[in-house]
């Protein structure tokens, strides 16, 4: 939902509840769009991604549980960095 700043002021509590419920709430002020996001929600974008395990059967590293865990940490850091840049 996108509204003007005036409409946002009129409906601030309704729009805040919609944002808390996970809906996109945008308002426009001086020609710029502003998105209302509850605190902590932006960090959870990564948690909403469905995990997919991709296995290369020829990779000996996947047989080592310790190495596999290290690789997953490295991959997740790269994902988080990519998501933060959005």
C-alpha positions, 0 to 999 in steps of 0.5 A: 500500500502506498499513500501520501504523507497527509494520508499517512498522518490520518491513518498512522495507527492503521498503517502501522498495524498493517506493517506489523502484520507484514504488509508493505506500507509506503508513503510519499513525501517531497517526491521520495518513497519511504517504506515503513518496516518494523524493527528487526524485520529487515534482518529476518529476510534471510530466514524467509528463504526456503533452504535448498541443499545442493550436493556435488557428489564428487566433492570430498569436502562434503563427507567431512561434517566440520568442513561442511559446517564451515562452508555453510557459515561462509555461504550464509555470510555471503548471502547476508552481505548480498541482502544487506546491500539491497 
